[in-house]
Amino acid sequence: MSNILVTGANGQLGSELKDLSSLYLNNTFIFTDVAELDICNHIAVKEFIVKNSINIIINCAAYTAVDKAEEEFELSNKINNLAVNNLAVIAKEFNIKLIHISTDYVFDGTAHKPYLETDNPNPQSVYGQTKLDGELAIQKINPTNSIIIRTSWVYSNYGNNFVKTMLCLGNERKELGVIVDQIGTPTYARDLAKIIVEILPKINNENVELFHFSNEGVCSWYDFANAIFEIKGLNVKVNGIETFQYPTSAKRPSYSLLSKQKLKINFS
């Protein structure tokens, strides 16, 4: 039986893990967000770990406001990097498994085939850079039995995401412009949550291991929007627009497919 601390419990992935936790009665899940536990506070986290006999941490906490991060580097870096460094130090000290979630934004999007874990990151945004810095912090500290999972285009019934935005706009408008030249794979947070819980007992590595996970398939945001409206029976005309026609503060990867072969081979 494991005592599992889930940080960032109010986000998309944390909320899905909360829903799933009742199906895994062999484990005790403890869900926290910043109001219950400041993961940047070294002493507070150590005391929490000891008090609750935690032996696994699933870090779902992240600063994910991609455009806002361009103006809020310090806050983005605090959550995506410094807090991760703190958890890694504590995980190593107490010999705790640490599962950390990262992003496709660590890549520049110039590839033409699915990114492997061994491909060189080259983030193009503050968000991507701070997430990469968090990865590097874990790898440098190197707590045993710890993994980093990069994922992409996450959506769920919780929080803010592309699906919710499209449904909201689709109920207000009859015509929308959606980006057609950014390619990736949508990932249902519930599926990522299931994968995490299922591989927990199988994690057994000396060095920090890096894995990619997303759902299957490939599409543009334009394709994704059309699929959402079709499934929901909304009659909305979707016009494909290019990235330059919809300028944003942060640069997005134009191609961010993630190869999932390593995860499939290691945990099949």
C-alpha positions, 0 to 999 in steps of 0.5 A: 500500500502506498501513500501518494501525494498529488500536488496541483490537485485542482488542475485538469490532471489532478482533478482526474486523478481525484476522480480515479482514486476511488478505484485504487483502494490499495493506495491512499491518495492525499490531494493538495493545492497551493492552499493546502501545501506550498510546494516551494516551501522546503520545510512545509513539504518535508513536514507534510511528507513525514506527517503523512508517511508519503512514499510517492509524489505525483506533481501535477502543479504547473504554471500553464498560462502560456502567454501570460508567462511571457510577462510573469517569468518569476511566477512561472519559474517558481512553479515550473522550476524552483518548486520542482527542484524542491520536490526532487531534493526531498524525494531524494532525501526520503527515497520517494518516487517522484512523477513529474508532468512536463510538456511538448513546449520544450521543443521548438516544433521544427521536426517532421517526425514524432519527437523522441525523449532523446531529441534536443529540447529548444523551447521558444517561450518562457513557459517552455523554458521554465518547464525544461528547467524543471526537468533539468533540475530533477535530472541533476538531483536524480532521485531514484525511481523518478520519471518525467512524463511529457504530454501535449494539448491536454483537455478534460472536464475540468479547468480551462482548455481548448475543448471548453473554449470551442464549445463556449464560442460554438454556442455563441457564434456561427463562424470561427477562425482556428489555427490550421498550421500547428500540428499535435495530438490532443490528450484526455487528462483522464487517460493520462491519469490512468497511465500514471496510476497503472505504471506506479508499481512498475517504476524501478529505475536508478536514474530519472527516466523521461517518457512521452505520453499523449493519445493517438493520432495527429491533427491541427487545432482546426481539425480538433475544433471541427471534431468537437463541433461534429461530436456535439452536433453544433453547426459552426463554420470553422475557417482555417487560419495561419499562426501569423494571422493570430499573433500571441505573446508566446510562440507555439511549436508548429509541430509537437507530436510525441513518440510514445514507443519508449513508454509502451515498451517499458510499461507494456 
